[in-house]
Amino acid sequence: MPRCKEEWLEIAQEFELKWQFPHCLGALDGKHISILPPPNSGSQYYNYKHFFSIVLLALVDANYRFLYVDIGCCGRVSDGGVYNNSSLAKAFTDNSLDIPADTHLSGSDIITPYVVVADDAFALKPHQMKPFSYRQLTTEKQVFNYRLSRARRVVEHAFGMLSQRFRVFGKAIPLSPEKAQVIAMAACCLHNFLLRSRVSADCYMQTPLAVMQRLEWPACQNKEATGMQQMPALFVTSSASTSTAPKEQSAGKIHR
């Protein structure tokens, strides 16, 4: 996670440059990781998509890298419920993330806060933005929803990379929820590691280097960049998967 205002501002600048959405600190969404139901668990892990799962909640930057993940909440809990019980939501509420103060939009006198973009599954909050309801939209609201969707889809693309490149997610993981959490954490860390240099990112993303250079991939700015190039640390949280009530699924240990 970014540790100071300058790092948050750098993320916001990348979102505005690449996805034309200003004052964006990240894209937030949840992914259901399919597992075999634990013995005597009933419908605790059964989700609305009609399979058993644990939830991977992630905040992703403009370059598809995970800034924060919360893994292990029971599949029956909605994305919004997982977020509300996460350490990230608490940090936003406590204002402990050193988020930049509200400022004017570029070329405008409108003062706007820095926000995380999400879909309709999440609530609208001072630092959390969601699209307008898709009813009787004006042209301005349609354009806003389009721009927000462009910024938000980076988290869906990150999930897609995980599913395509780490085939363990292609079917139900035949392990306990606790071990499935470890596998998901390892995949997220490897995902960030492989995106550290343009060579490994080209192989991992299956994207031509010329395209990545046009996107101003961070590693492309340094021709001697290696896989050990310094990047923001991944903030990982493991939810207590053995709890039966959503409110009891509090964050566990934090690993950097």
C-alpha positions as CSV (number, residue, x, y, z in Angstrom):
1,M,0.0,0.0,0.0
2,P,1.2,3.6,-0.6
3,R,2.7,5.0,2.5
4,C,2.5,8.7,1.8
5,K,0.5,11.3,-0.2
6,E,3.2,11.4,-2.9
7,E,2.7,7.7,-3.7
8,W,-1.1,8.1,-3.8
9,L,-0.7,11.1,-6.2
10,E,1.5,9.1,-8.4
11,I,-1.2,6.4,-8.7
12,A,-3.9,9.0,-9.4
13,Q,-1.7,10.5,-12.1
14,E,-1.4,7.2,-13.8
15,F,-5.1,6.6,-13.8
16,E,-5.7,10.0,-15.3
17,L,-3.1,9.5,-18.0
18,K,-4.0,5.9,-19.0
19,W,-7.7,5.6,-18.2
20,Q,-8.9,9.3,-18.3
21,F,-10.3,9.2,-14.8
22,P,-8.8,11.9,-12.5
23,H,-8.4,11.6,-8.7
24,C,-8.5,7.8,-8.8
25,L,-6.6,5.9,-6.1
26,G,-7.4,2.4,-7.3
27,A,-10.1,0.0,-8.6
28,L,-11.9,-2.2,-6.1
29,D,-13.7,-5.5,-6.7
30,G,-14.1,-9.0,-5.4
31,K,-13.5,-12.4,-7.0
32,H,-14.9,-15.7,-6.0
33,I,-12.3,-18.5,-5.8
34,S,-14.0,-21.8,-6.2
35,I,-13.3,-24.5,-3.5
36,L,-14.7,-27.8,-2.5
37,P,-17.1,-27.3,0.5
38,P,-15.5,-28.1,3.8
39,P,-17.2,-30.9,5.9
40,N,-20.2,-29.8,7.9
41,S,-20.1,-26.2,6.4
42,G,-23.6,-26.2,5.1
43,S,-24.3,-23.2,2.9
44,Q,-21.6,-21.0,4.5
45,Y,-19.4,-21.0,1.4
46,Y,-22.2,-21.2,-1.2
47,N,-22.4,-18.0,-3.2
48,Y,-25.0,-16.3,-5.4
49,K,-23.3,-17.8,-8.5
50,H,-24.3,-21.3,-7.2
51,F,-20.9,-22.7,-6.3
52,F,-18.8,-22.9,-3.1
53,S,-16.1,-20.2,-2.8
54,I,-13.9,-17.9,-0.7
55,V,-13.7,-14.2,-1.7
56,L,-10.6,-12.4,-2.9
57,L,-11.2,-8.6,-2.4
58,A,-8.6,-6.5,-4.2
59,L,-7.6,-2.9,-4.8
60,V,-5.6,-2.5,-8.0
61,D,-3.6,0.3,-9.5
62,A,-3.5,1.6,-13.1
63,N,-0.9,-1.0,-14.1
64,Y,-2.9,-4.1,-12.9
65,R,-0.8,-4.5,-9.7
66,F,-2.5,-5.4,-6.5
67,L,-2.2,-2.7,-3.8
68,Y,-4.3,-4.5,-1.2
69,V,-6.0,-7.9,-1.0
70,D,-8.3,-9.5,1.6
71,I,-8.7,-13.2,1.1
72,G,-10.8,-15.9,2.9
73,C,-14.2,-14.5,3.6
74,C,-17.0,-17.0,3.0
75,G,-18.5,-17.0,-0.5
76,R,-22.1,-16.3,0.8
77,V,-21.0,-12.7,1.8
78,S,-21.4,-10.0,-0.8
79,D,-18.5,-8.0,-2.1
80,G,-19.8,-5.0,-0.2
81,G,-20.1,-7.0,3.0
82,V,-16.5,-8.3,2.6
83,Y,-15.3,-4.7,2.1
84,N,-17.2,-3.3,5.0
85,N,-15.6,-5.8,7.3
86,S,-12.1,-5.4,5.9
87,S,-9.1,-3.5,7.3
88,L,-9.1,-1.3,4.2
89,A,-12.6,0.1,4.9
90,K,-11.6,0.7,8.5
91,A,-8.4,2.6,7.3
92,F,-10.5,4.8,5.0
93,T,-13.0,5.5,7.9
94,D,-10.1,6.3,10.3
95,N,-8.4,8.4,7.7
96,S,-5.1,6.6,8.4
97,L,-4.0,6.1,4.8
98,D,-2.6,9.6,4.4
99,I,-4.9,10.2,1.4
100,P,-4.3,13.6,-0.4
101,A,-6.7,16.4,0.5
102,D,-9.5,17.4,-1.9
103,T,-8.3,19.5,-4.8
104,H,-9.5,21.1,-8.0
105,L,-9.9,19.0,-11.1
106,S,-7.5,19.8,-13.9
107,G,-8.8,22.8,-15.8
108,S,-11.7,23.2,-13.5
109,D,-12.7,25.1,-10.3
110,I,-14.6,22.1,-8.9
111,I,-13.1,20.7,-5.7
112,T,-13.2,16.9,-5.8
113,P,-11.9,14.2,-3.4
114,Y,-9.6,11.3,-4.3
115,V,-11.6,8.2,-4.6
116,V,-11.5,4.4,-5.2
117,V,-13.7,3.3,-8.1
118,A,-16.1,0.3,-7.7
119,D,-19.3,-1.2,-9.1
120,D,-22.8,-1.2,-7.9
121,A,-22.1,-3.9,-5.3
122,F,-20.4,-1.2,-3.2
123,A,-21.8,1.8,-1.4
124,L,-21.2,5.4,-2.3
125,K,-18.9,7.0,0.2
126,P,-16.7,10.1,0.4
127,H,-13.7,8.2,-0.9
128,Q,-15.5,5.5,-2.8
129,M,-17.2,6.2,-6.2
130,K,-19.7,4.0,-8.1
131,P,-21.6,4.6,-11.4
132,F,-24.9,6.3,-11.7
133,S,-28.0,4.1,-11.7
134,Y,-28.7,3.1,-15.3
135,R,-32.1,4.7,-15.5
136,Q,-32.9,7.9,-17.4
137,L,-29.2,8.8,-17.8
138,T,-28.3,12.2,-19.2
139,T,-25.4,12.4,-21.7
140,E,-23.1,13.7,-19.0
141,K,-23.9,10.8,-16.7
142,Q,-23.4,8.3,-19.5
143,V,-20.0,9.7,-20.2
144,F,-19.1,9.6,-16.5
145,N,-20.2,5.9,-16.2
146,Y,-18.1,5.1,-19.3
147,R,-15.0,6.8,-17.8
148,L,-15.5,5.1,-14.5
149,S,-15.9,1.7,-16.2
150,R,-12.6,2.3,-18.0
151,A,-10.8,2.9,-14.7
152,R,-12.6,0.1,-12.9
153,R,-12.0,-2.6,-15.4
154,V,-8.3,-2.8,-14.5
155,V,-9.2,-4.9,-11.4
156,E,-11.3,-7.2,-13.6
157,H,-8.3,-7.6,-16.0
158,A,-6.0,-8.4,-13.0
159,F,-8.4,-11.1,-11.9
160,G,-8.5,-12.4,-15.5
161,M,-4.7,-12.7,-15.6
162,L,-4.8,-14.7,-12.3
163,S,-7.4,-17.1,-13.7
164,Q,-5.6,-17.5,-17.1
165,R,-2.0,-17.8,-15.9
166,F,-2.6,-19.7,-12.6
167,R,-4.7,-22.6,-13.7
168,V,-5.3,-23.7,-10.1
169,F,-8.2,-21.2,-10.2
170,G,-9.7,-22.9,-13.3
171,K,-11.6,-25.4,-11.1
172,A,-12.6,-25.9,-7.5
173,I,-9.5,-26.1,-5.3
174,P,-9.6,-29.5,-3.5
175,L,-8.1,-28.1,-0.3
176,S,-9.3,-26.5,3.0
177,P,-10.3,-22.8,2.9
178,E,-7.2,-22.0,4.9
179,K,-4.9,-23.6,2.3
180,A,-6.8,-22.0,-0.5
181,Q,-6.1,-18.7,1.1
182,V,-2.4,-19.4,1.0
183,I,-2.6,-20.3,-2.7
184,A,-4.4,-17.2,-3.5
185,M,-2.0,-15.0,-1.6
186,A,1.0,-16.6,-3.3
187,A,-0.6,-16.1,-6.7
188,C,-1.2,-12.4,-6.0
189,C,2.4,-11.9,-4.8
190,L,3.7,-13.7,-8.0
191,H,1.4,-11.6,-10.1
192,N,2.9,-8.4,-8.7
193,F,6.4,-9.8,-9.0
194,L,6.0,-10.7,-12.7
195,L,4.8,-7.2,-13.4
196,R,7.9,-5.6,-12.1
197,S,9.9,-5.7,-15.3
198,R,8.7,-5.2,-18.9
199,V,10.3,-8.6,-20.0
200,S,8.5,-10.7,-17.4
201,A,5.3,-8.6,-17.8
202,D,5.4,-9.2,-21.6
203,C,5.5,-13.0,-21.0
204,Y,2.9,-12.9,-18.2
205,M,0.4,-10.6,-19.8
206,Q,1.1,-11.9,-23.4
207,T,1.3,-8.2,-24.5
208,P,3.8,-6.9,-27.1
209,L,6.5,-4.7,-25.6
210,A,5.6,-1.9,-28.0
211,V,2.1,-1.7,-26.6
212,M,3.5,-1.6,-23.0
213,Q,5.8,1.2,-24.0
214,R,2.9,3.2,-25.4
215,L,1.2,2.7,-22.0
216,E,4.4,4.0,-20.4
217,W,4.9,0.9,-18.4
218,P,7.0,1.8,-15.3
219,A,9.8,-0.6,-16.0
220,C,10.1,0.7,-19.6
221,Q,11.4,3.9,-18.3
222,N,14.6,2.1,-17.2
223,K,16.2,0.0,-20.0
224,E,18.2,-1.9,-17.4
225,A,15.2,-2.7,-15.3
226,T,15.2,-6.2,-13.8
227,G,12.8,-8.4,-12.0
228,M,14.1,-7.0,-8.7
229,Q,13.1,-3.4,-9.5
230,Q,11.6,-1.7,-6.5
231,M,7.8,-1.5,-6.5
232,P,5.1,-0.7,-3.9
233,A,4.6,-3.5,-1.4
234,L,1.5,-5.6,-1.5
235,F,-0.8,-5.3,1.5
236,V,-2.3,-8.7,2.2
237,T,-5.0,-9.5,4.7
238,S,-6.5,-12.9,5.5
239,S,-10.1,-13.0,6.6
240,A,-11.1,-15.6,9.2
241,S,-12.7,-18.3,7.1
242,T,-13.9,-20.4,9.9
243,S,-16.3,-17.8,11.2
244,T,-20.0,-18.3,10.6
245,A,-21.1,-14.7,10.8
246,P,-20.0,-11.9,8.4
247,K,-19.4,-9.5,11.2
248,E,-17.0,-11.9,12.8
249,Q,-14.8,-12.2,9.8
250,S,-12.2,-9.7,10.8
251,A,-8.8,-9.2,9.3
252,G,-6.0,-11.4,10.3
253,K,-2.3,-11.0,10.0
254,I,-0.8,-8.4,7.6
255,H,2.2,-9.5,5.5
256,R,4.4,-7.3,3.5
